[in-house]
């Protein structure tokens, strides 16, 4: 599958996590922020991509409904679908905004619950969570990525701020007394740039 991700920039918090999961599953993803470099013609790159992909994921929301770019992109994909039968269109519903009448009859994938794993499975045609997990493990094994687990933060492959490797991160644990109760902060800190994050438990 070679998928074009049509979306409004305000919906990036939905788009980026799903795009990453699809790439992990072996889907060739065309996402503007990954493919368009400074100095590139944005309309030219988008037009080129829409002519090459076999799938258009249309992230639909109130933001997308007000976007002329998204409107142009899904209509271009629909024209290819009607004239050549060479592209599949999958609406990705982000909120209660009604789909355009021409997209309404097409089976959509809901992302209103922000369950990115389930949505990625549906799009990629993976039947079970177990198969999804197996493919995710294959991806990490093949990539050589070795994440470290930090209580209060989760898995990190490097510093989110400066990009230092996980070997430059250290666990953090600190007790805090608040209103006669003791809470413990668990997290991680980068020894290179002093970035830190975590959760009180």
Beta strands, then each sheet from edge to edge (+ up, - down):
strand 1: 2-6
strand 2: 28-30
strand 3: 55-60
strand 4: 88-93
strand 5: 109-110
strand 6: 148-150
strand 7: 154-156
strand 8: 169-178
strand 9: 181-190
strand 10: 196-200
sheet 1: 2+ 1+ 3+ 4+ 5+
sheet 2: 6+ 7-
sheet 3: 8+ 9- 10+
end
